[in-house]
Amino acid sequence: MGDHFKTDTDQLDRFVKSLQDSLKELDEARQALSHVRADQIGTGRLDEACDTFQEKWKYGSEQLKEMISTISEGVKANKLSYEELEENLSKALQQMEKQATSAGGGQN
């Protein structure tokens, strides 16, 4: 059964890094646009549309940041759980092997 279910904890680390990189890039994009003022672009309607977009962009990016952070923390917790399970299983199997060997079960 163990052959059918495998978790690559290194892949989980790469996923967390990817999530963290996306947060950084999101912040950089928002900061790059933060200095652009609507009154620099053109007509009143366009200026108003740009201001509205900036407000929504800020709100949306903050919401994404929260969600990505939550997912990242969940993935980290899962990775630690998988590593702990693997370590405990390995210890249990080693203990079983020692008991079998000391009881004479390892000899033919």
N, C-alpha and C positions, 0 to 999 in steps of 0.2 A: 504494500500500500504506500509506503514511503517513497517509492520510485515515481509515483504519480503526482505527488504534491511537493513542490519545491519553492522556496522563497529565496530570492537573490537579495541579500541584505545590502550588498554593494549597489545594486540597482535602486534600492530604496534611498540610499545616501545620495545617489545622482539625482533622483527625483526631488528630494528636499532641496538640493542645491539649485536645481532648475526653478523650483518655486521661489526660492530666495532671490535668484537672479531676475526673475520676472517682476518681483516687487521693486527691485532696484531700478530696472528699466522703466517701470511705470512711473516711479517718482521722478526719474530724470526727464521723461517726456512731459510730465505735468509742470516741472520746473522750467523747462525750455519754453513752454507756452505761457507761463505765468507773467512774463515781462511784456507780452504782446497785449496792448490795450485796444479795446474795440474802437475807440475814437481815432485810432491811427489807420484804420482800414478803409473807411469810406462813408457811405450814406448812413443816415440815422437808422434805417431799418436793418442794414447790415451790422451796424454797431450793436444794436439791441440783440440781434440774433447771436452775435459773437459773445456778448456778455452772458446770455442765457446758456450758450454752449459751455462756457468756462465754468459756470456754476454747476451745471449738470456733470461735467467732466470731473470736477473736484469731488463732488458727492459720490459719483460712481467709482472713481478711483479709490476713494477712501473705503467704500464698501468692498471692492475687490481686494484691497489690502487686508482687510479683516478676514475675509473668507480664505484667502491664500495662506495667511498666518495660521488660521485654525486647521486647515488641511495639512500644512507643514508640521505642526505640532502632533497631529494625529498619526502621520506617517512615521515620525520619529518614535512615538510611543509604540507603534506596531513593530517597528524594527527592533526596539529593545526587547519587546515581548518574544519575538521570534528567536532572538539571540539567547535569551534566558531559557526558553523552551529547549533549544538545541543543546545548550550547556547541561541542563538538568537531565535530558534524555541520555546524553553521552555519559554522564556520571552514573546514572542508573544502570545502563548497559555494562559499564565497566565493573560496577559492584556485583551485578549478576554473574559476570564472567569469573570474578574472583571467588564468589561463593560456589559456583559450579566446579571450579578447579580445586578449591580446598576441600570440597566434599568428595573428591575422587571422580567427579563426573567428566573430567577432561581427559581421563586415561581410557585406553581401549584394552 
